[in-house]
Amino acid sequence: MRALLICAGGGIGDSLMASMCANALHRKYETVDALTLPAHADTLQHVPDFDEVLVDDGASISDLSKMLAERTYDSAVVTWATRRTAVLPTRARIPVRVGQANRLYSALFTHRVPVLSEYGDVITHWSQILLDFARALGCDSDLPHPRFVIGPDDREEAGDLLARRKIEEPFGIVHPTCSISSQRDQWPIEGWIALVRALQEYCEFPMVLSGATADAVSNAKIAAATGAISIAGECGIGAFAALAQEARFIAVMHSGPMHVAAAVGTPTIGIFPLQADFPDRWAPLGERVRVVRASFRCPPGERMETCPDYRCVRALPVTRIVAAVGGLRLRAGEKVA
């Protein structure tokens, strides 16, 4: 039997969490493929629970559904429903279709799943909310976190980057951005400068600043003020994962890279400065993780996408983040806990 997992929305973290559904579906289906966005394909190609990763490149619904129909899937699970992703399984003549309840297009699904977060739940982890889609087909997973496999090419790319930038072990990684930061000109860096300085003083080894190409300008400013080394935009997600495995730890704004680093076993301090971040729902999943929650009270109703100044990021709880690093015993010369 063949199943298709459609995870074509949200960010990298959403797609990586959705991959746990693929692990669950393999309890019943011999083949589980993914259909995802171009920006997420590289991430999901590192997930061993997918047999093949297909890309929704914006082709017409007619053309894409025809391609899917030729693959004769028995079931489709849509974890991020839009009108487009809801229509595709029907047009592809997939007989069993699982998707979100309480939407105008929900009638297109044969199995309609309530999403707990829409009923006021702010505690259940997003991975468990998404697994409800697989559970609708009698499938479940006992994975403690998503799987992400680092390949030889990723390690070679990471090694070349370390050599080129003259980065020697030990080192820590600070990831000071998230998906929204590159879209807002007023993203503060003062709190990150203070954090990098404090971590370098406490740990007694250098910090590397990771990020996407869009983060290069802000990362360069942090690097200039602290002596840290910015590698923003210099490696793909697989090489980033390989670098993260070599690092003593990563202190990271809640983001897709946070979930990748935790999944490959990096000691991960997930930073959630906004009250609206729901850290219980989005906490990193891994063997050695810590979460530093908001210590700044946001005005009622304020959201990350519309915040005028991100004062909470400017006022990062540096002392608490450094203490989280200390709790994981990651300073130079210390025995790893």
C-alpha positions as CSV (number, residue, x, y, z in Angstrom):
1,M,0.0,0.0,0.0
2,R,1.1,3.6,-0.8
3,A,0.5,6.8,1.2
4,L,1.2,10.4,0.4
5,L,1.9,12.9,3.1
6,I,1.2,16.5,2.0
7,C,3.1,18.9,4.1
8,A,3.2,22.0,1.9
9,G,2.9,24.9,4.2
10,G,4.3,26.7,7.3
11,G,8.0,26.6,7.9
12,I,10.8,24.0,8.0
13,G,9.8,23.2,11.6
14,D,6.3,22.4,10.5
15,S,7.5,20.0,7.8
16,L,10.0,18.3,10.1
17,M,7.3,17.8,12.8
18,A,5.0,16.4,10.1
19,S,7.6,13.9,9.1
20,M,6.8,12.0,12.3
21,C,3.5,11.2,10.7
22,A,5.4,9.4,7.9
23,N,7.1,7.2,10.6
24,A,3.6,6.4,11.9
25,L,2.1,5.7,8.5
26,H,4.9,3.1,7.8
27,R,3.2,0.9,10.4
28,K,0.5,0.3,7.8
29,Y,1.9,1.5,4.4
30,E,4.8,0.0,2.6
31,T,5.6,3.3,0.8
32,V,5.2,6.8,2.2
33,D,6.1,9.8,0.0
34,A,6.0,13.5,0.8
35,L,4.7,16.4,-1.2
36,T,6.2,19.6,0.0
37,L,7.3,23.2,-0.9
38,P,10.6,23.8,-2.8
39,A,12.1,25.5,0.3
40,H,11.4,22.4,2.5
41,A,12.5,19.7,0.1
42,D,16.1,19.6,1.1
43,T,15.1,19.2,4.8
44,L,12.7,16.3,4.1
45,Q,15.2,14.6,1.8
46,H,17.2,14.0,5.0
47,V,14.3,12.3,6.7
48,P,14.6,8.5,6.3
49,D,10.9,7.9,6.9
50,F,10.1,9.2,3.4
51,D,10.6,7.0,0.4
52,E,10.5,9.9,-2.0
53,V,10.1,13.7,-1.7
54,L,7.9,15.3,-4.3
55,V,7.9,19.1,-4.8
56,D,4.8,21.3,-5.3
57,D,6.5,23.8,-7.6
58,G,3.4,25.8,-8.3
59,A,2.2,23.9,-11.3
60,S,-1.5,23.9,-12.1
61,I,-3.7,21.7,-9.9
62,S,-4.6,19.8,-13.1
63,D,-1.0,18.9,-13.9
64,L,0.0,18.1,-10.3
65,S,-3.0,16.0,-9.6
66,K,-2.4,14.1,-12.8
67,M,1.2,13.3,-11.8
68,L,-0.1,12.1,-8.3
69,A,-2.8,10.0,-9.9
70,E,-0.2,8.1,-11.9
71,R,1.4,7.0,-8.7
72,T,-1.8,5.3,-7.5
73,Y,-1.8,6.2,-3.8
74,D,-4.2,4.4,-1.5
75,S,-4.3,7.2,1.1
76,A,-3.3,10.9,1.4
77,V,-2.8,12.8,4.6
78,V,-2.8,16.6,4.5
79,T,-1.2,18.2,7.5
80,W,-1.3,21.8,6.4
81,A,-4.6,22.2,4.6
82,T,-5.3,25.0,2.1
83,R,-7.8,24.9,-0.7
84,R,-5.0,23.8,-3.1
85,T,-3.8,20.9,-0.9
86,A,-7.3,19.9,-0.1
87,V,-8.3,19.7,-3.7
88,L,-5.2,17.8,-4.9
89,P,-6.0,14.3,-3.4
90,T,-9.5,14.4,-4.7
91,R,-8.4,15.4,-8.2
92,A,-5.7,12.7,-8.0
93,R,-8.4,10.1,-7.3
94,I,-6.9,9.0,-4.0
95,P,-9.7,7.1,-2.2
96,V,-8.8,7.8,1.4
97,R,-8.1,11.4,2.3
98,V,-7.3,12.7,5.8
99,G,-7.4,16.4,6.5
100,Q,-8.4,19.2,8.8
101,A,-12.0,19.5,10.1
102,N,-14.1,22.7,10.3
103,R,-12.9,24.2,7.0
104,L,-15.0,25.1,4.0
105,Y,-13.0,22.5,2.0
106,S,-13.2,19.8,4.7
107,A,-15.9,18.0,2.8
108,L,-13.2,16.9,0.4
109,F,-11.7,14.7,3.1
110,T,-13.0,11.2,4.0
111,H,-11.5,11.6,7.5
112,R,-11.8,15.0,9.1
113,V,-9.5,15.7,12.1
114,P,-10.0,18.4,14.6
115,V,-6.8,20.4,15.3
116,L,-6.4,20.8,19.0
117,S,-4.8,24.2,18.8
118,E,-8.0,25.6,17.3
119,Y,-9.8,24.6,20.5
120,G,-7.7,26.6,22.9
121,D,-5.0,24.0,23.5
122,V,-1.6,25.7,24.0
123,I,0.1,22.8,25.8
124,T,0.1,19.8,23.4
125,H,3.3,19.6,21.3
126,W,2.7,20.3,17.6
127,S,4.2,16.9,16.7
128,Q,1.4,15.2,18.7
129,I,-1.2,17.5,17.2
130,L,0.0,16.5,13.7
131,L,0.1,12.8,14.6
132,D,-3.6,12.9,15.1
133,F,-3.9,12.9,11.3
134,A,-2.0,9.5,11.1
135,R,-4.0,8.2,14.1
136,A,-7.2,8.8,12.0
137,L,-5.9,5.8,9.9
138,G,-5.0,3.7,12.9
139,C,-1.2,4.6,12.8
140,D,0.9,6.0,15.5
141,S,4.6,6.6,16.3
142,D,6.7,6.3,19.4
143,L,9.5,8.4,18.1
144,P,10.7,10.9,20.7
145,H,11.7,13.4,18.0
146,P,11.9,13.7,14.2
147,R,14.7,11.8,12.4
148,F,17.2,13.7,10.3
149,V,20.1,11.8,8.7
150,I,23.4,13.7,7.9
151,G,25.1,12.4,4.7
152,P,28.7,12.3,3.7
153,D,28.3,15.3,1.4
154,D,26.9,17.3,4.3
155,R,29.9,16.5,6.5
156,E,32.3,17.3,3.7
157,E,30.6,20.7,3.2
158,A,30.6,21.4,6.9
159,G,34.3,20.4,7.1
160,D,35.2,22.7,4.2
161,L,33.4,25.6,5.8
162,L,35.1,25.1,9.2
163,A,38.5,25.0,7.4
164,R,37.7,28.0,5.2
165,R,36.6,30.2,8.1
166,K,39.3,28.9,10.4
167,I,36.8,27.7,13.0
168,E,38.4,25.2,15.5
169,E,36.7,23.1,18.2
170,P,35.4,23.7,20.7
171,F,32.8,26.3,19.5
172,G,29.2,27.1,20.2
173,I,26.5,28.2,17.8
174,V,24.1,31.1,18.2
175,H,21.2,31.4,15.8
176,P,19.8,34.9,16.4
177,T,17.0,34.9,13.8
178,C,13.7,33.3,12.8
179,S,11.5,33.3,9.7
180,I,10.0,36.7,10.5
181,S,13.2,38.5,11.3
182,S,14.5,38.9,7.8
183,Q,11.2,40.5,6.8
184,R,11.3,43.2,9.4
185,D,13.8,46.0,9.3
186,Q,13.6,46.7,13.0
187,W,14.8,43.2,14.2
188,P,16.9,44.1,17.3
189,I,20.4,42.9,17.7
190,E,21.3,44.5,21.1
191,G,20.1,41.5,23.1
192,W,22.0,39.1,20.8
193,I,25.2,41.1,21.2
194,A,24.9,40.9,24.9
195,L,24.2,37.2,24.8
196,V,27.2,36.3,22.5
197,R,29.5,38.3,24.7
198,A,28.2,36.6,27.8
199,L,28.5,33.1,26.3
200,Q,32.0,33.7,25.1
201,E,33.1,34.9,28.5
202,Y,31.4,32.0,30.3
203,C,32.3,29.2,27.9
204,E,35.8,30.4,27.0
205,F,35.5,29.4,23.4
206,P,34.2,31.3,20.3
207,M,30.6,31.5,19.0
208,V,29.6,30.9,15.4
209,L,26.5,32.8,14.1
210,S,24.3,30.7,11.8
211,G,21.5,31.9,9.6
212,A,20.1,32.2,6.1
213,T,21.4,34.5,3.4
214,A,18.7,37.1,4.4
215,D,20.3,37.2,7.9
216,A,23.8,38.0,6.7
217,V,23.5,41.8,7.4
218,S,22.2,41.5,11.0
219,N,24.6,38.7,11.7
220,A,27.6,40.7,10.4
221,K,26.7,43.5,12.8
222,I,26.6,41.1,15.8
223,A,29.9,39.6,14.6
224,A,31.5,43.0,14.4
225,A,30.5,43.9,17.9
226,T,31.5,40.6,19.5
227,G,34.3,38.9,17.5
228,A,32.0,36.0,16.7
229,I,32.1,34.4,13.2
230,S,29.0,34.7,11.0
231,I,28.3,31.9,8.5
232,A,24.9,33.2,7.5
233,G,24.0,31.8,4.0
234,E,27.2,29.8,3.7
235,C,25.7,26.3,3.9
236,G,22.6,24.2,3.3
237,I,20.5,22.6,5.9
238,G,22.4,19.3,5.8
239,A,25.7,21.0,6.4
240,F,24.2,23.1,9.1
241,A,23.1,19.9,10.9
242,A,26.6,18.5,10.5
243,L,28.1,21.7,12.0
244,A,25.5,21.6,14.8
245,Q,26.6,18.1,15.7
246,E,30.2,19.3,16.0
247,A,29.2,22.3,18.2
248,R,29.2,22.1,22.0
249,F,25.7,23.6,21.9
250,I,23.4,25.9,20.0
251,A,21.4,28.8,21.5
252,V,18.7,29.4,19.0
253,M,15.7,31.5,18.4
254,H,12.6,29.3,17.9
255,S,12.9,28.3,14.3
256,G,13.3,25.4,11.8
257,P,17.1,25.2,12.5
258,M,16.2,24.8,16.2
259,H,14.3,21.6,15.4
260,V,16.9,20.3,13.1
261,A,19.7,20.8,15.6
262,A,17.7,19.1,18.4
263,A,16.9,16.2,16.1
264,V,20.5,15.4,15.4
265,G,21.4,15.4,19.1
266,T,22.9,18.9,19.5
267,P,22.5,20.2,23.0
268,T,19.9,22.9,22.2
269,I,18.7,25.9,24.1
270,G,15.5,27.0,22.5
271,I,14.8,30.7,23.1
272,F,11.2,31.9,23.1
273,P,11.2,35.6,23.8
274,L,7.6,36.4,22.7
275,Q,4.7,35.4,25.0
276,A,2.8,34.4,21.9
277,D,5.4,31.7,21.0
278,F,3.7,28.8,22.9
279,P,6.9,27.1,23.9
280,D,5.1,24.0,25.1
281,R,3.7,23.6,21.6
282,W,6.9,24.4,19.7
283,A,9.7,23.2,22.1
284,P,12.7,21.5,20.5
285,L,12.5,17.7,20.7
286,G,15.7,15.9,21.4
287,E,17.8,14.2,24.0
288,R,19.4,17.3,25.5
289,V,17.3,20.4,25.2
290,R,16.4,23.4,27.4
291,V,13.7,26.0,26.8
292,V,14.1,29.6,27.9
293,R,10.7,31.3,28.0
294,A,9.6,34.9,27.7
295,S,10.5,37.2,30.6
296,F,8.9,40.2,28.8
297,R,5.2,40.9,29.0
298,C,3.8,41.6,25.5
299,P,0.8,43.9,25.1
300,P,-2.5,42.0,24.8
301,G,-3.2,40.6,21.3
302,E,0.3,41.4,20.0
303,R,1.6,38.8,17.5
304,M,5.1,38.2,16.1
305,E,4.1,39.1,12.6
306,T,2.7,42.5,13.6
307,C,4.9,43.5,16.6
308,P,6.2,47.1,16.1
309,D,9.5,46.9,17.8
310,Y,10.3,43.4,19.2
311,R,11.3,44.9,22.6
312,C,11.3,41.3,24.0
313,V,14.2,40.4,21.7
314,R,16.1,43.5,22.6
315,A,15.7,42.5,26.3
316,L,16.7,38.8,25.9
317,P,17.1,37.1,29.4
318,V,20.9,36.7,28.9
319,T,21.5,35.4,32.5
320,R,18.9,32.7,32.2
321,I,20.2,31.6,28.8
322,V,23.8,31.3,30.1
323,A,22.4,29.4,33.1
324,A,20.8,26.9,30.7
325,V,24.2,26.4,29.0
326,G,25.6,25.8,32.5
327,G,22.9,23.3,33.3
328,L,24.0,21.3,30.3
329,R,27.6,21.5,31.4
330,L,28.9,22.8,28.1
331,R,31.7,25.1,29.2
332,A,35.2,24.5,28.0
333,G,36.9,21.7,30.0
334,E,33.7,20.5,31.6
335,K,32.5,16.9,31.4
336,V,29.4,16.6,29.2
337,A,26.4,15.7,31.3
